[in-house]
Amino acid sequence: MLQTNFDLTTGLASAEAALRLARDGANELSRRARPTLLSDALAIVREPMSLLLVACGAIYLVLGDAHESIMLLAFVVFIMVITLVQERKTERALAALRDMTSPRALVIRDGRRVRIPGREVVVGDLLVLSEGDRVSADAAVFEGSHLTVDESLLTGESVAVRKATWDGAAAVSRPGGEDLPFVFAGTLVVGGTAVARVHTIGAATEIGRIGKALERSEPEQTTLQRETRRLVRRLAWIGGALSLLVVIVHGVARSSWIEGLLAGITLAMAILPNEFPVVVTIFLALGAQRLAKRRVLTRRIPAIEAIGAATVLCVDKTGTLTENRMAVRTIAANGETFDARRLEHEPLPEAFHEAVEFSILASRKDPFDPMERAFKELGEQRLAGTEHLHPDFTLVREYPLARELLAVTQVWRAPGEAALVVATKGAPEAVADLCHLDDRARARLREQVERLAADGLRVLAVARGQVRADPPAIAHDMDYEFVGLVGLADPVREQVPRAVAECHAAGIRVVMITGDYPATAAAVAAQIGLDGAGGVVTGAEVAAMPDAELQARVRDTAVFARVLPEQKLRIVAALRSAGEVVAMTGDGVNDAPALKAADIGVAMGGRGTDVAREAATIVLLDDDFASLVAGVRSGRRIVDNLRKALAYILAVHLPIVGLTLIPVFLGWPLVLLPIHIAFLHLVIDPACSVVFEAEPEEPDVMRRPPRDPRAPLFDRRSIALSLAQGAIVMVVVVAVYGLALSRGRGDADARG
């Protein structure tokens, strides 16, 4: 039997939650067993470089040089230890990132709503669920409003099911079926809201018992990884052919096939750039860790190189460019307008009390939305002690925001009253429809809205009504009276104008896509420094444009307003068709297709839904546009430093190859023996991964155009420069070695 003696507003105490976490363990399914130390070691031994060293050791043993053989085998062990340490460091970095990007849960603890990692949810926690959330554990619904859940992960049925609240008697049931009071881990909230109490976590949940874990794709290979592996394969073929030639030349010219085989293996070791894949992996893993320190989490490794190549950043206005901290700025009602900034010096006039009253009644009692919090704060400050606050009202029904009606309606029962009180707030055009305003009234309303929006305000309309019978099935079936307009200010984040200017200097376009009014969008665009020459394109205009026209229009448009989620997808597709590398921000369920379609999908970590985060490649923990720009800067630095590291490796390999090959054809003793090659490889790997990865960014990193992601990491000029540097070193060393031999020095002295 489920426990019922608890407070829905308080939740668990943090100390009690910590005790339960320690007692019951983390809320996670059993993970795939990681490879053992032995299996990792065997994988390293199977690497080409290790096999070549073992082969050289065996040859030295045949030649009777046990000391050299033991030294080479010791190097194999040393390489194994170094590689294992590097791999563990990389794994720890990636594991930390996996934990940070795992689904979050909004819970009530100590009377406050806090967002915690899903793995820290414990039995007894109160989950606050809303559209787009992934349920973290099996739970019973104790309070809900129009909650519907997609349980296809567990049942295979794609139709969402409606949930009821627990009646105190129903036993825990299996997934599937309408009007059951239980939600299950891994399922998706597709509508409504609820507070649910966790009764089962981890492997004991339905998803754990069924054993159907969420899909986990294999790690994707980045363009850089594919490019370097392709280069290694080509050089391996070249090395194999040259090594065979060296064996034949050495064997025929000197009649020493064993020594020829040793020389051939040494050349193969010199040519094979086995550092390339290792260095790329380390750079990307450590790069992801550095991005995390900038509050930018990388969910997919390819995003690290892609973000540095972004040419367009498509960003939402609310919460990304602005602080998402609403405050009521203007109230328009009864033919008058009041600037709420005057409240610091004077009381709220009576004519505007009703607008605030019904704004509050159209909001939740314990609001989470910033706009609803703004209404509640204003009411508590300015309507305290009046008849316009109603803590004793009981909520009878809620009509949530829907695509077909962009308004929220709530029906309340007043103590001792037969008639029910109806309050609505929402988009002015939606509320105008509910109130059946005539054309003249609608025209006046549009003028008022445009004036408020031109000041950068977010405008909502408020209406009231009464219903004497039970509330109807849909909000349209009630009579409403228009009350007024409320304009809310959402300040632009302080660092955004500077970040936008930095983007422009870096050759990156910033495009604002918002659901707000065109005038509001234009005002905010002017504040942050966006180019308004292309005007403001509305969602209705986007819908009417054919693809070819939209593709031409997006080239010079920086502001899109009144845009729906499916129109975001078209805008992203048009930008990509125009050859742009697009980063797209989003936070809602309906933003997921656009996030997937973009080259870099960027979800909001604070206000974003789990669905948006799962669709994205990057998560902004603080929802801040400046953090995204910092991520672009870091992405460019990572690619710059990786190019330096690989150029260094290429430059070093040429003299190594030359010093291995030239003595064979000139009849000189070998300059570099296998043990020397192994030592050089041990120096190159750590030097590149530590020294180059930690290099600071170039001064012009954000003052040059983005890198073409289709261009190779090395252009001909870079390769020629690396080879020239390597050739200079090779010529000098070969000349010194030849001079030493000509003066009668022995092999060891000449090498020294």
Secondary structure, DSSP 4 states (H G I P E B T S, - for coil): -----S-TTT-B-HHHHHHHHHHH--S-PPPPPPPPHHHHHHHHHTSHHHHHHHHHHHHHHHTT-HHHHHHHHHHHHHHHHHHHHHHHHHHHHHHHHHHHHSPEEEEEETTEEEEEEGGG--TT-EEEEETTPBP-SEEEEEEEEEEEEE-HHHH---S-EEB----S-PPP--S-STTBSEE-TT-EEEEEEEEEEEEE-GGGSHHHHHT-PPP-PPPPPPHHHHHHHHHHHHHHHHHHHHHHHHHHHHHHHHS-HHHHHHHHHHHHHHH--THHHHHHHHHHHHHHHHHHHTTEEESSTHHHHHHTT--EEEE-IIIIIB----EEEEEEETTEEEEGGGGGTSPPPGGGHHHHHHHHHTS-SS--SHHHHHHHHHHHHHSTTSTT--TT-EEEEEE--BTTB-EEEEEEE-TT-SSEEEEEEE-HHHHHHHHT--HHHHHHHHHHHHHHHHTT-EEEEEEEEEESSS--SSGGGS-EEEEEEEEEE-PBPTTHHHHHHHHHHTT-EEEEE-SS-HHHHHHHHHHHT---TT-EEEHHHHHHS-HHHHHHHTTS--EEES--HHHHHHHHHHHHHTT--EEEEE-SGGGHHHHHHSSEEEEESSS--HHHHHH-SEEETT--HHHHHHHHHHHHHHHHHHHHHHHHHHHHHHHHHHHHHHHHHHTPPPSS-HHHHHHHHHHHHHIIIIIITTPPPPTTTTSSPPPPTTS-SS-HHHHHHHHHHHHHHHHHHHHHHHHHHHTT--HHHHH-
